Amino acid sequence: MALPPFDPVLSGLPSIPDAESSVSDLCSRYGIARQSLYPRLNACGVSGEKRAQRTFFSAAEVFQLDACHYYLSLGYGLKEVAQVSSTDVPTESSPSLPSSASSSLAVLTDAIAQALDRRSSSPLDVYRDLGEAADQSYLLSTTALASIIGFSNSTLHGWNRVEERFGFIFSRFGQGRWRVSRQSVV
């Protein structure tokens, strides 16, 4: 099963800081302990830059970790996150980026532009997002589904195992996961 595209807006995280982030900054950002951060760093292939006794992470590395956090919040595991290619994020190793990194920069720029475009949403976006989730067989977390349909998490927790709304069928799939399918038209 493929991972859904990372959407920084739906992730619920604050915008990526301009300044470098430390380990304690990242732990605060994701609400996790240091012991939970290190497996994420390994899964994403992020190492940061060590200076004196501290490690600092660039904005590109924070973007990768945001994507990791997003996928984990959707219920995916670190093994699945580790399979996602980290080449979609530019490196800052040299002032003049090679062509592969500059194309990665273009991909990152497009992703940010698309995320910003989503803020000016249409009433049909709910149906488009649900349609994509149904067509791609995504398993959505309760938080992600609540965000898409504009309900609170507690409302979804009160739903039956199978609910029919908006022309879609929402089936609870394990704890905190939902499968979306299209309602058949009779």
VENPEJO-V763538 format. One record per backbone hydrogen bond with DSSP energy under -0.5 kcal/mol. NH is the residue of the N-H (numbers start at 1). CO is the residue of the C=O. E is the energy in kcal/mol with one decimal. If there is no record, write none. Layout:
# VENPEJO-V763538
NH:CO:E
NH:CO:E
This chain:
# VENPEJO-V763538
8:6:-0.6
11:7:-1.3
12:9:-1.0
21:57:-2.4
23:55:-0.7
26:22:-2.2
27:23:-2.4
28:24:-2.1
29:25:-2.5
30:26:-2.3
31:27:-1.1
32:27:-1.8
36:33:-1.0
37:33:-1.2
38:34:-1.8
39:35:-0.6
40:36:-0.8
41:37:-2.3
42:38:-2.2
43:39:-2.3
44:40:-2.2
45:41:-1.0
46:41:-2.3
49:56:-3.1
50:48:-0.5
51:54:-3.3
54:51:-2.5
56:49:-2.5
57:21:-2.8
62:58:-2.3
63:59:-2.2
64:60:-1.8
65:61:-2.2
66:62:-2.5
67:63:-2.2
68:64:-2.1
69:65:-2.7
70:66:-2.6
71:67:-2.6
72:68:-2.4
73:69:-2.2
74:70:-1.1
75:72:-1.2
76:71:-2.2
81:77:-2.0
82:78:-2.7
83:79:-1.0
84:80:-0.6
84:81:-1.1
88:85:-0.6
89:86:-1.1
97:95:-0.8
102:98:-2.6
103:99:-2.2
104:100:-1.7
105:101:-2.4
106:102:-1.7
107:103:-2.0
108:104:-2.6
109:105:-2.6
110:106:-2.5
111:107:-2.4
112:108:-2.3
113:109:-2.5
114:110:-2.6
115:111:-2.1
116:112:-2.3
117:113:-2.3
118:114:-1.5
119:115:-0.5
119:116:-1.0
120:117:-1.0
121:119:-1.4
125:122:-1.7
126:123:-0.5
128:124:-2.3
129:125:-3.0
130:126:-2.4
131:127:-2.5
132:128:-2.6
133:129:-2.4
134:130:-2.3
135:131:-2.9
136:132:-2.6
137:134:-0.7
138:133:-1.9
140:138:-0.6
140:178:-2.8
142:176:-1.4
145:141:-2.7
146:142:-2.6
147:143:-2.1
148:144:-2.1
149:145:-2.5
150:146:-1.3
151:146:-1.4
156:152:-1.6
157:153:-2.3
158:154:-1.1
159:156:-1.3
163:170:-2.4
165:163:-0.5
165:168:-2.1
168:165:-2.7
169:181:-3.5
170:163:-3.2
170:168:-0.5
171:169:-0.6
171:179:-2.7
172:161:-3.1
172:170:-0.5
173:177:-2.7
174:172:-0.5
176:174:-0.6
177:174:-0.5
178:140:-2.6
179:171:-2.7
180:138:-0.7
181:169:-2.2
183:167:-2.4
